[in-house]
Amino acid sequence: MKIAILSRDATLYSCRRLREAALARGHQVEIVDPLSCYMNINPASAAVHYRGELLPHFDAVIPRIGPATTFYGTAVLRQFEMCGSYPLNESVAITRARDKLRSLQLLARQGIDMPVTGFAHSPDDTHDLIEMVGGAPLVVKLVEGTQGIGVVLAETRQAAESVIDAFRGLNAHILVQEFIKEAQGRDIRCLVIGDRVVAAIERAAKEGDFRSNLHRGGCARCVEITPRERVMAVRAAATLGLDVAGVDILRAQRGPLVMEVNASPGLEGIEKTTGLNIATMMIEWIEQHARPGFSLKTGG
C-alpha cells in the first residue's frame, strides 16, 4: 500500500516509528506536512497539491495533526478522504476529540463517568460555578490547552475565584472540574486500537505537581487495568468515532473516570514503558481496514 503520514515534523518519535513499521511491512510511505498542502475542491477532480506537485493517490493516511494545526490539518485530511484514502482516525472524529467541551458532552450523553465539570466563558457568578463542581480544591483548564498547559489547581476558594477571574479577563473559554484528590497525581493512559485496549500505563506527576503528563516531567510504569476500565476506554474512543485513541482515566473512590480522549496519542512513552510495538499494531489495523474504493460512512 501507499501510505501518507500527515506530520509537521518527520523527526518526532511517533512519526519515525510509524514510518519504520510501515516500511518493515513492505509499504511505501511518504511524510507530508499538512500546512504545505493546498487543495482543489472540485467534484470532478478533487486533489491535493504539495509543494508544487500533485500528490498521488494514497491507500491510507495516518494523521499526526497537532492541536495548533487542527483546523487546517483536518481540512487536508478531509480532502484525502474525498479522494478515497482510508484515514486512521477520520477528520470528523479528530475535530470532535479536539473540542474539549463537545467531547465531554458526547461522553456524558453516553453515560461515561467523568469528573464533575462546569463550562463557562464569562461567568457572572463565580461562586455558583465553584459550588457546581463541589467547591475547592478544583481544577481550572483552558479549553484550548494541551499537554498540561493552561491547567491550574486552585486549592482554596479564594485561589479558585482569582484564577477564574484571571481567565475571564483573558476572554477565554474555561472548564472547571472537581479535583480527584485520591488519584494522587496519577492517571491511566489506555491506548485503544479498534475495539480493544492494546496497552496501558500509569503516569505519575513529578513531585510538587498534580499533572501527570510525561511532557511535564511525569514518569510512567506498566499497570494492569480492570475490566471496567477496559470497557470504559473502548466506549470512550468509540463514542468519539476514533479507531486509535489515548484514553486517560482517573481512579476515584467512586470508580474510574474518563479525564480526556486524545485523538493523536504519542507513542514514545507507552512503547518505551511497555516494550510493545504499538506502531506495528496501528499499521496492521490499516492493513485490515483500508481497501480499494474506500468511502466514508460518516458525514462532516
C-alpha positions in Angstrom: 0.0 0.0 0.0 0.9 3.6 -0.4 0.6 5.4 3.0 0.9 9.1 3.8 1.7 10.3 7.3 0.4 13.8 7.9 3.0 15.4 10.2 4.8 18.7 10.5 7.9 17.1 11.9 9.3 13.9 10.4 11.9 13.6 13.3 9.3 13.1 16.0 9.4 9.7 17.7 5.8 8.7 16.8 6.3 9.7 13.1 9.6 7.9 12.8 8.1 4.7 14.4 5.1 4.6 12.2 7.3 5.1 9.1 9.6 2.3 10.2 6.7 0.0 11.0 5.1 0.6 7.6 8.3 0.1 5.7 9.1 -3.1 7.6 5.8 -4.5 6.4 6.5 -3.6 2.7 4.5 -0.5 2.3 5.5 2.8 0.5 5.5 5.7 2.9 5.6 9.5 2.4 5.6 12.0 5.2 3.5 15.1 4.2 3.4 18.4 6.1 -0.3 19.3 6.1 0.4 23.0 6.2 2.3 22.8 2.9 -0.7 21.1 1.2 -3.2 23.0 -0.9 -6.4 21.6 -2.4 -8.5 21.6 -5.5 -12.0 21.4 -4.1 -13.8 20.3 -7.2 -16.4 17.4 -7.5 -14.9 16.4 -10.9 -11.2 16.4 -9.9 -10.7 16.7 -6.2 -7.0 16.6 -5.5 -4.2 17.5 -3.0 -1.2 19.5 -4.2 2.0 19.6 -2.2 5.0 21.9 -2.8 4.2 22.5 -6.5 3.2 18.9 -7.3 0.0 16.9 -7.5 0.1 14.2 -4.8 -0.5 10.6 -6.0 -3.4 8.6 -4.6 -2.7 7.1 -1.1 -4.4 4.0 0.0 -4.3 5.2 3.6 -3.5 8.4 5.6 -2.2 8.5 9.1 -3.0 11.9 10.7 -0.5 13.1 13.2 -2.0 16.5 13.5 -1.1 18.7 16.4 -3.6 20.9 18.3 -2.2 24.1 16.8 -3.0 22.9 13.3 -6.3 21.1 13.9 -8.4 23.4 11.6 -6.2 23.2 8.5 -4.8 19.7 9.2 -8.3 18.2 9.4 -9.3 20.1 6.2 -6.4 18.5 4.4 -7.4 15.1 5.8 -11.0 15.6 4.6 -9.6 16.2 1.2 -7.7 12.9 1.2 -10.9 11.2 2.4 -12.7 12.8 -0.6 -10.0 11.3 -2.9 -10.7 7.8 -1.5 -7.9 7.4 1.0 -8.6 5.4 4.2 -8.0 7.6 7.3 -6.6 6.2 10.5 -9.0 8.4 12.5 -11.5 10.3 10.4 -11.3 14.1 10.3 -14.7 14.5 11.9 -13.6 12.3 14.8 -10.5 14.3 15.4 -12.4 17.6 15.5 -14.8 16.0 18.0 -12.0 15.0 20.3 -10.1 18.3 20.0 -13.2 20.2 21.1 -13.0 19.5 24.8 -16.5 20.7 25.6 -18.1 18.7 22.8 -16.2 15.6 23.6 -17.2 15.8 27.3 -20.8 16.4 26.3 -20.8 13.3 24.0 -19.2 11.2 26.7 -21.7 12.4 29.3 -24.6 11.6 26.9 -23.4 8.0 26.7 -23.3 7.8 30.5 -19.5 7.5 30.7 -18.4 8.7 34.1 -16.0 11.7 34.4 -15.1 14.3 36.9 -17.9 16.8 37.6 -17.3 19.6 35.1 -18.5 23.1 34.5 -18.0 25.2 31.4 -18.0 28.9 31.2 -16.9 31.9 29.2 -17.5 34.9 31.4 -19.3 33.7 34.5 -21.1 36.4 36.2 -21.4 34.3 39.3 -18.0 32.7 40.1 -19.3 31.5 43.4 -22.1 29.4 41.8 -19.7 28.0 39.2 -17.4 26.8 42.0 -20.2 25.3 44.0 -21.5 23.5 40.9 -18.3 21.3 40.8 -18.2 20.7 44.6 -16.1 23.6 45.7 -12.3 23.9 46.2 -9.9 22.3 45.6 -10.7 22.3 41.9 -9.0 22.3 38.5 -9.4 25.1 36.0 -8.5 24.4 32.4 -8.3 26.5 29.3 -10.4 24.8 26.6 -7.6 25.3 24.1 -4.8 23.9 26.4 -2.9 20.7 25.7 -0.1 18.6 27.4 -0.9 20.1 30.7 -0.5 23.7 29.5 -3.3 26.0 30.8 -4.2 23.7 33.7 -4.3 25.2 37.2 -5.0 23.6 40.5 -6.8 26.0 42.8 -6.6 24.7 46.4 -8.8 27.2 48.1 -12.0 29.1 47.2 -10.1 32.4 47.1 -7.5 30.9 44.7 -10.2 29.5 42.5 -12.0 32.8 42.3 -8.7 34.5 41.4 -7.8 32.0 38.7 -11.3 32.1 37.1 -11.4 35.9 37.2 -8.0 36.0 35.6 -9.0 33.6 32.8 -12.2 35.7 32.4 -10.0 38.8 31.9 -8.3 37.0 29.0 -11.7 36.4 27.4 -11.0 32.7 27.4 -13.3 29.7 27.5 -12.6 27.6 30.6 -13.5 24.2 32.1 -13.8 23.9 35.8 -13.5 20.4 37.2 -13.6 18.7 40.6 -10.2 17.7 41.9 -9.8 14.0 42.3 -7.5 14.0 45.4 -7.4 10.2 45.8 -5.8 9.9 42.3 -2.7 11.4 43.9 -1.4 13.0 40.7 -1.7 9.7 38.8 -3.7 8.6 35.8 -4.0 5.6 33.5 -3.3 6.1 29.8 -5.1 3.4 27.8 -4.1 3.0 24.1 -7.1 1.9 22.2 -7.0 0.4 18.7 -10.4 -0.5 17.3 -12.4 -2.4 20.0 -9.6 -3.3 22.4 -7.1 -1.7 24.7 -3.7 -2.8 23.4 -1.5 -1.2 26.1 -1.9 0.7 29.4 0.5 2.7 31.6 0.1 4.6 34.8 1.5 8.1 34.7 2.6 9.9 37.8 3.2 13.6 38.2 6.6 14.9 39.2 6.9 15.9 42.9 5.1 19.1 43.7 2.8 18.9 40.6 -0.6 17.3 40.0 -0.4 17.0 36.2 0.8 13.5 35.1 1.7 14.5 31.5 5.0 12.9 30.5 5.8 16.2 28.7 5.6 18.0 32.0 8.2 15.7 33.7 5.9 12.9 34.9 7.0 9.2 34.9 5.3 6.1 33.8 5.1 2.4 34.7 3.2 -0.6 33.3 -0.2 -1.2 35.0 -2.9 -3.8 35.0 -6.3 -2.3 34.3 -9.7 -3.6 35.4 -12.3 -5.0 33.1 -14.4 -1.9 33.9 -11.6 0.4 32.9 -11.0 -1.6 29.7 -14.7 -1.3 28.7 -14.8 2.4 29.6 -11.7 3.2 27.5 -13.1 1.4 24.4 -16.5 3.0 24.8 -15.0 6.5 25.1 -13.0 6.0 21.9 -16.0 4.6 20.1 -18.2 7.5 21.3 -15.9 10.0 19.6 -15.6 7.7 16.5 -11.8 7.2 16.9 -10.2 4.0 15.7 -7.0 4.9 17.6 -7.1 6.9 20.8 -5.3 7.6 24.1 -7.9 7.5 26.8 -6.9 9.0 30.2 -8.6 7.6 33.2 -8.5 8.7 36.8 -9.1 6.2 39.6 -11.5 7.8 42.0 -13.2 6.3 45.1 -16.5 6.1 43.2 -14.8 4.3 40.3 -12.9 5.1 37.1 -13.4 8.5 35.5 -12.5 9.5 31.9 -10.5 12.7 32.0 -9.7 13.1 28.3 -9.6 11.3 25.0 -6.6 12.0 22.8 -7.0 11.6 19.0 -3.3 11.6 18.3 -1.6 9.8 21.2 2.2 9.9 21.4 3.9 6.5 21.1 7.2 7.2 22.8 6.1 6.9 26.5 3.8 3.9 26.1 6.2 1.9 23.7 9.2 2.5 25.9 7.4 1.7 29.1 5.6 -1.4 27.9 8.1 -2.7 25.3 5.2 -3.2 22.9 5.3 -2.4 19.2 2.3 -0.1 19.1 3.3 1.4 15.7 3.1 -2.0 14.0 -0.3 -2.6 15.6 -1.5 0.6 14.0 -0.2 -0.4 10.6 -1.8 -3.8 11.0 -5.2 -2.1 11.7 -4.8 -0.1 8.4 -4.0 -3.3 6.5 -7.2 -4.9 7.8 -9.4 -1.9 7.0 -8.0 0.0 4.1 -9.4 -1.2 0.8 -9.9 -0.2 -2.8 -12.9 2.0 -3.4 -13.0 3.1 0.3 -15.6 5.8 1.2 -16.5 7.3 4.5 -19.8 6.3 6.1 -19.9 9.4 8.4 -20.6 12.9 7.5 -18.7 16.1 8.3 
